[in-house]
Every structure is written in structure tokens, then in C-alpha cells.
Amino acid sequence: IQDGDILVTDSTYCLCFRHGHAALVVDARKGITLEAFGLGTESEFSGLEEWRRYPHVVILRLRAPEKVE
């Protein structure tokens, strides 16, 4: 896990409805993510350890182009 990684899971539930969730890793060394827990709510800092409980997680990482013109 690195700063800037995006974590995505389809393993969240609310009122028996399965939906996805995502977070941005803001400090990998300290294990801190930034997440929005509901529509129209302010984003909150959360712990990376919460993501270990999901059975399916995809880690997305942006790659910069080799040469910027």
C-alpha cells in the first residue's frame, strides 16, 4: 500500500443491500485513509485496518507518464 492508492471493494452492505465502497490512502505509513461514508456527508479519516475485514479489495494505483511535455 502506498500514499495515493485507491482501495475499492464490493463487499459492503447496508440494509441487506450490497454496494461498493472506496477510499484514498493518504498516509500509508500511519495506515490512514480518507473515505465518504454516505452521500452528502463530509469525508472522514479512517484506519487502513478496517479494510482487512473485507474479503475482496482491489488496489488501484495511478502511473505517471514517463515523460511530461
N, CA, C and O atoms as CSV, one atom per row, in Angstrom:
chain,resi,resn,atom,element,x,y,z
A,1,ILE,N,N,0.856,-1.174,0.000
A,1,ILE,CA,C,0.000,0.000,0.000
A,1,ILE,C,C,0.900,1.235,0.000
A,1,ILE,O,O,1.882,1.307,0.739
A,2,GLN,N,N,0.539,2.213,-0.854
A,2,GLN,CA,C,1.299,3.449,-0.951
A,2,GLN,C,C,0.354,4.645,-0.858
A,2,GLN,O,O,-0.844,4.531,-1.117
A,3,ASP,N,N,0.921,5.801,-0.480
A,3,ASP,CA,C,0.128,7.028,-0.490
A,3,ASP,C,C,-0.439,7.231,-1.890
A,3,ASP,O,O,0.261,7.034,-2.883
A,4,GLY,N,N,-1.694,7.620,-1.968
A,4,GLY,CA,C,-2.341,7.854,-3.254
A,4,GLY,C,C,-3.068,6.653,-3.827
A,4,GLY,O,O,-3.826,6.798,-4.786
A,5,ASP,N,N,-2.857,5.463,-3.263
A,5,ASP,CA,C,-3.587,4.278,-3.725
A,5,ASP,C,C,-5.076,4.462,-3.462
A,5,ASP,O,O,-5.475,5.119,-2.500
A,6,ILE,N,N,-5.880,3.878,-4.323
A,6,ILE,CA,C,-7.328,3.896,-4.169
A,6,ILE,C,C,-7.777,2.475,-3.875
A,6,ILE,O,O,-7.496,1.563,-4.653
A,7,LEU,N,N,-8.467,2.278,-2.766
A,7,LEU,CA,C,-8.970,0.966,-2.371
A,7,LEU,C,C,-10.441,0.885,-2.754
A,7,LEU,O,O,-11.210,1.811,-2.494
A,8,VAL,N,N,-10.827,-0.225,-3.372
A,8,VAL,CA,C,-12.216,-0.407,-3.810
A,8,VAL,C,C,-12.672,-1.807,-3.403
A,8,VAL,O,O,-11.939,-2.782,-3.565
A,9,THR,N,N,-13.892,-1.891,-2.871
A,9,THR,CA,C,-14.473,-3.189,-2.524
A,9,THR,C,C,-15.934,-3.225,-2.942
A,9,THR,O,O,-16.607,-2.196,-3.004
A,10,ASP,N,N,-16.406,-4.420,-3.225
A,10,ASP,CA,C,-17.834,-4.612,-3.491
A,10,ASP,C,C,-18.475,-5.363,-2.336
A,10,ASP,O,O,-19.593,-5.863,-2.462
A,11,SER,N,N,-17.780,-5.445,-1.218
A,11,SER,CA,C,-18.201,-6.282,-0.098
A,11,SER,C,C,-18.807,-5.493,1.061
A,11,SER,O,O,-18.628,-5.881,2.215
A,12,THR,N,N,-19.515,-4.404,0.789
A,12,THR,CA,C,-20.172,-3.668,1.856
A,12,THR,C,C,-21.684,-3.833,1.746
A,12,THR,O,O,-22.224,-4.016,0.654
A,13,TYR,N,N,-22.352,-3.765,2.883
A,13,TYR,CA,C,-23.794,-3.962,2.942
A,13,TYR,C,C,-24.449,-2.857,3.758
A,13,TYR,O,O,-23.869,-2.343,4.715
A,14,CYS,N,N,-25.641,-2.509,3.372
A,14,CYS,CA,C,-26.460,-1.562,4.133
A,14,CYS,C,C,-27.915,-1.971,3.947
A,14,CYS,O,O,-28.414,-1.993,2.822
A,15,LEU,N,N,-28.594,-2.293,5.034
A,15,LEU,CA,C,-29.988,-2.743,4.967
A,15,LEU,C,C,-30.158,-3.897,3.982
A,15,LEU,O,O,-31.097,-3.909,3.187
A,16,CYS,N,N,-29.250,-4.859,4.040
A,16,CYS,CA,C,-29.256,-6.059,3.198
A,16,CYS,C,C,-29.039,-5.753,1.720
A,16,CYS,O,O,-29.312,-6.601,0.871
A,17,PHE,N,N,-28.561,-4.579,1.407
A,17,PHE,CA,C,-28.257,-4.197,0.023
A,17,PHE,C,C,-26.753,-4.142,-0.147
A,17,PHE,O,O,-26.062,-3.427,0.578
A,18,ARG,N,N,-26.251,-4.893,-1.100
A,18,ARG,CA,C,-24.811,-4.932,-1.344
A,18,ARG,C,C,-24.422,-3.788,-2.276
A,18,ARG,O,O,-25.046,-3.584,-3.317
A,19,HIS,N,N,-23.395,-3.052,-1.896
A,19,HIS,CA,C,-22.920,-1.941,-2.710
A,19,HIS,C,C,-21.412,-1.816,-2.545
A,19,HIS,O,O,-20.829,-2.478,-1.686
A,20,GLY,N,N,-20.795,-1.006,-3.326
A,20,GLY,CA,C,-19.353,-0.835,-3.257
A,20,GLY,C,C,-18.952,0.304,-2.334
A,20,GLY,O,O,-19.786,1.068,-1.847
A,21,HIS,N,N,-17.651,0.391,-2.112
A,21,HIS,CA,C,-17.089,1.434,-1.266
A,21,HIS,C,C,-15.656,1.674,-1.728
A,21,HIS,O,O,-15.005,0.765,-2.245
A,22,ALA,N,N,-15.169,2.888,-1.542
A,22,ALA,CA,C,-13.806,3.221,-1.954
A,22,ALA,C,C,-13.176,4.154,-0.927
A,22,ALA,O,O,-13.870,4.834,-0.172
A,23,ALA,N,N,-11.840,4.171,-0.916
A,23,ALA,CA,C,-11.093,5.054,-0.027
A,23,ALA,C,C,-9.789,5.444,-0.697
A,23,ALA,O,O,-9.275,4.733,-1.560
A,24,LEU,N,N,-9.269,6.577,-0.286
A,24,LEU,CA,C,-7.986,7.065,-0.763
A,24,LEU,C,C,-6.978,6.926,0.371
A,24,LEU,O,O,-7.234,7.383,1.485
A,25,VAL,N,N,-5.834,6.298,0.100
A,25,VAL,CA,C,-4.784,6.164,1.107
A,25,VAL,C,C,-4.033,7.493,1.173
A,25,VAL,O,O,-3.390,7.899,0.205
A,26,VAL,N,N,-4.119,8.167,2.324
A,26,VAL,CA,C,-3.459,9.466,2.461
A,26,VAL,C,C,-2.151,9.370,3.233
A,26,VAL,O,O,-1.282,10.229,3.078
A,27,ASP,N,N,-1.994,8.342,4.061
A,27,ASP,CA,C,-0.735,8.126,4.780
A,27,ASP,C,C,-0.567,6.633,5.022
A,27,ASP,O,O,-1.050,6.086,6.013
A,28,ALA,N,N,0.130,5.988,4.093
A,28,ALA,CA,C,0.285,4.530,4.170
A,28,ALA,C,C,1.094,4.112,5.399
A,28,ALA,O,O,0.803,3.089,6.020
A,29,ARG,N,N,2.106,4.902,5.745
A,29,ARG,CA,C,2.962,4.556,6.883
A,29,ARG,C,C,2.161,4.519,8.190
A,29,ARG,O,O,2.371,3.647,9.033
A,30,LYS,N,N,1.244,5.473,8.343
A,30,LYS,CA,C,0.407,5.523,9.543
A,30,LYS,C,C,-0.894,4.746,9.382
A,30,LYS,O,O,-1.635,4.577,10.351
A,31,GLY,N,N,-1.184,4.269,8.163
A,31,GLY,CA,C,-2.402,3.495,7.912
A,31,GLY,C,C,-3.657,4.344,7.924
A,31,GLY,O,O,-4.661,3.954,8.520
A,32,ILE,N,N,-3.618,5.507,7.271
A,32,ILE,CA,C,-4.762,6.410,7.275
A,32,ILE,C,C,-5.351,6.524,5.878
A,32,ILE,O,O,-4.635,6.729,4.898
A,33,THR,N,N,-6.680,6.387,5.805
A,33,THR,CA,C,-7.408,6.554,4.551
A,33,THR,C,C,-8.396,7.707,4.695
A,33,THR,O,O,-8.708,8.146,5.802
A,34,LEU,N,N,-8.879,8.186,3.554
A,34,LEU,CA,C,-9.916,9.214,3.524
A,34,LEU,C,C,-11.116,8.603,2.813
A,34,LEU,O,O,-11.005,8.118,1.687
A,35,GLU,N,N,-12.281,8.632,3.496
A,35,GLU,CA,C,-13.461,7.972,2.967
A,35,GLU,C,C,-14.699,8.833,3.167
A,35,GLU,O,O,-14.764,9.629,4.104
A,36,ALA,N,N,-15.680,8.674,2.286
A,36,ALA,CA,C,-17.006,9.265,2.465
A,36,ALA,C,C,-17.950,8.115,2.783
A,36,ALA,O,O,-18.054,7.157,2.018
A,37,PHE,N,N,-18.626,8.214,3.900
A,37,PHE,CA,C,-19.470,7.106,4.346
A,37,PHE,C,C,-20.927,7.237,3.938
A,37,PHE,O,O,-21.735,6.358,4.236
A,38,GLY,N,N,-21.272,8.322,3.261
A,38,GLY,CA,C,-22.636,8.487,2.789
A,38,GLY,C,C,-22.743,9.663,1.845
A,38,GLY,O,O,-21.910,10.568,1.871
A,39,LEU,N,N,-23.761,9.650,1.016
A,39,LEU,CA,C,-23.974,10.749,0.083
A,39,LEU,C,C,-24.199,12.048,0.838
A,39,LEU,O,O,-24.980,12.094,1.789
A,40,GLY,N,N,-23.521,13.092,0.418
A,40,GLY,CA,C,-23.704,14.399,1.019
A,40,GLY,C,C,-23.037,14.593,2.358
A,40,GLY,O,O,-23.232,15.629,2.994
A,41,THR,N,N,-22.250,13.625,2.810
A,41,THR,CA,C,-21.553,13.764,4.089
A,41,THR,C,C,-20.110,14.180,3.848
A,41,THR,O,O,-19.562,13.967,2.766
A,42,GLU,N,N,-19.504,14.772,4.862
A,42,GLU,CA,C,-18.101,15.132,4.755
A,42,GLU,C,C,-17.250,13.869,4.808
A,42,GLU,O,O,-17.593,12.907,5.495
A,43,SER,N,N,-16.149,13.880,4.084
A,43,SER,CA,C,-15.217,12.762,4.126
A,43,SER,C,C,-14.571,12.710,5.506
A,43,SER,O,O,-14.436,13.726,6.187
A,44,GLU,N,N,-14.175,11.500,5.903
A,44,GLU,CA,C,-13.570,11.291,7.222
A,44,GLU,C,C,-12.303,10.470,7.088
A,44,GLU,O,O,-12.173,9.640,6.189
A,45,PHE,N,N,-11.369,10.716,8.000
A,45,PHE,CA,C,-10.176,9.882,8.071
A,45,PHE,C,C,-10.539,8.591,8.783
A,45,PHE,O,O,-11.321,8.592,9.734
A,46,SER,N,N,-9.970,7.496,8.319
A,46,SER,CA,C,-10.256,6.196,8.891
A,46,SER,C,C,-8.972,5.376,8.876
A,46,SER,O,O,-7.980,5.758,8.254
A,47,GLY,N,N,-9.008,4.248,9.568
A,47,GLY,CA,C,-7.839,3.387,9.634
A,47,GLY,C,C,-7.811,2.353,8.526
A,47,GLY,O,O,-8.844,1.804,8.143
A,48,LEU,N,N,-6.641,2.099,8.026
A,48,LEU,CA,C,-6.436,1.095,6.980
A,48,LEU,C,C,-6.812,-0.305,7.469
A,48,LEU,O,O,-7.177,-1.162,6.665
A,49,GLU,N,N,-6.726,-0.539,8.773
A,49,GLU,CA,C,-7.028,-1.872,9.316
A,49,GLU,C,C,-8.470,-2.279,9.058
A,49,GLU,O,O,-8.769,-3.472,9.012
A,50,GLU,N,N,-9.381,-1.305,8.887
A,50,GLU,CA,C,-10.773,-1.627,8.584
A,50,GLU,C,C,-10.899,-2.362,7.256
A,50,GLU,O,O,-11.812,-3.167,7.076
A,51,TRP,N,N,-9.997,-2.092,6.333
A,51,TRP,CA,C,-10.054,-2.713,5.009
A,51,TRP,C,C,-9.639,-4.171,5.037
A,51,TRP,O,O,-9.915,-4.900,4.085
A,52,ARG,N,N,-8.998,-4.608,6.077
A,52,ARG,CA,C,-8.577,-6.019,6.182
A,52,ARG,C,C,-9.751,-6.960,6.397
A,52,ARG,O,O,-9.627,-8.163,6.164
A,53,ARG,N,N,-10.880,-6.438,6.836
A,53,ARG,CA,C,-12.046,-7.303,7.093
A,53,ARG,C,C,-12.857,-7.616,5.838
A,53,ARG,O,O,-13.696,-8.517,5.851
A,54,TYR,N,N,-12.611,-6.876,4.755
A,54,TYR,CA,C,-13.331,-7.139,3.512
A,54,TYR,C,C,-12.698,-8.322,2.777
A,54,TYR,O,O,-11.476,-8.380,2.643
A,55,PRO,N,N,-13.518,-9.267,2.299
A,55,PRO,CA,C,-12.943,-10.418,1.597
A,55,PRO,C,C,-12.403,-10.081,0.206
A,55,PRO,O,O,-11.552,-10.802,-0.315
A,56,HIS,N,N,-12.889,-8.989,-0.401
A,56,HIS,CA,C,-12.446,-8.610,-1.745
A,56,HIS,C,C,-12.085,-7.124,-1.758
A,56,HIS,O,O,-12.931,-6.270,-1.495
A,57,VAL,N,N,-10.831,-6.827,-2.064
A,57,VAL,CA,C,-10.371,-5.440,-2.173
A,57,VAL,C,C,-9.461,-5.337,-3.389
A,57,VAL,O,O,-8.580,-6.171,-3.595
A,58,VAL,N,N,-9.687,-4.304,-4.186
A,58,VAL,CA,C,-8.819,-4.013,-5.332
A,58,VAL,C,C,-8.028,-2.754,-4.988
A,58,VAL,O,O,-8.586,-1.784,-4.474
A,59,ILE,N,N,-6.734,-2.775,-5.272
A,59,ILE,CA,C,-5.886,-1.612,-5.044
A,59,ILE,C,C,-5.563,-0.998,-6.397
A,59,ILE,O,O,-4.942,-1.635,-7.249
A,60,LEU,N,N,-5.989,0.245,-6.587
A,60,LEU,CA,C,-5.727,0.963,-7.829
A,60,LEU,C,C,-4.609,1.966,-7.585
A,60,LEU,O,O,-4.603,2.664,-6.571
A,61,ARG,N,N,-3.665,2.037,-8.514
A,61,ARG,CA,C,-2.532,2.950,-8.376
A,61,ARG,C,C,-2.323,3.673,-9.696
A,61,ARG,O,O,-2.187,3.044,-10.745
A,62,LEU,N,N,-2.300,4.991,-9.639
A,62,LEU,CA,C,-2.049,5.790,-10.843
A,62,LEU,C,C,-0.579,5.693,-11.226
A,62,LEU,O,O,0.298,5.607,-10.366
A,63,ARG,N,N,-0.330,5.707,-12.513
A,63,ARG,CA,C,1.043,5.711,-13.008
A,63,ARG,C,C,1.239,6.993,-13.834
A,63,ARG,O,O,0.459,7.294,-14.738
A,64,ALA,N,N,2.274,7.719,-13.505
A,64,ALA,CA,C,2.587,8.939,-14.244
A,64,ALA,C,C,3.247,8.562,-15.567
A,64,ALA,O,O,3.955,7.559,-15.651
A,65,PRO,N,N,3.012,9.365,-16.592
A,65,PRO,CA,C,3.702,9.097,-17.860
A,65,PRO,C,C,5.206,9.265,-17.669
A,65,PRO,O,O,5.656,10.049,-16.834
A,66,GLU,N,N,5.969,8.520,-18.452
A,66,GLU,CA,C,7.424,8.588,-18.314
A,66,GLU,C,C,7.975,9.969,-18.608
A,66,GLU,O,O,8.963,10.393,-18.008
A,67,LYS,N,N,7.331,10.676,-19.541
A,67,LYS,CA,C,7.820,11.991,-19.911
A,67,LYS,C,C,6.645,12.945,-20.000
A,67,LYS,O,O,5.667,12.673,-20.695
A,68,VAL,N,N,6.742,14.056,-19.298
A,68,VAL,CA,C,5.699,15.080,-19.315
A,68,VAL,C,C,6.188,16.204,-20.221
A,68,VAL,O,O,7.279,16.741,-20.028
A,69,GLU,N,N,5.376,16.551,-21.203
A,69,GLU,CA,C,5.783,17.625,-22.125
A,69,GLU,C,C,4.961,18.863,-21.911
A,69,GLU,O,O,5.164,19.865,-22.596
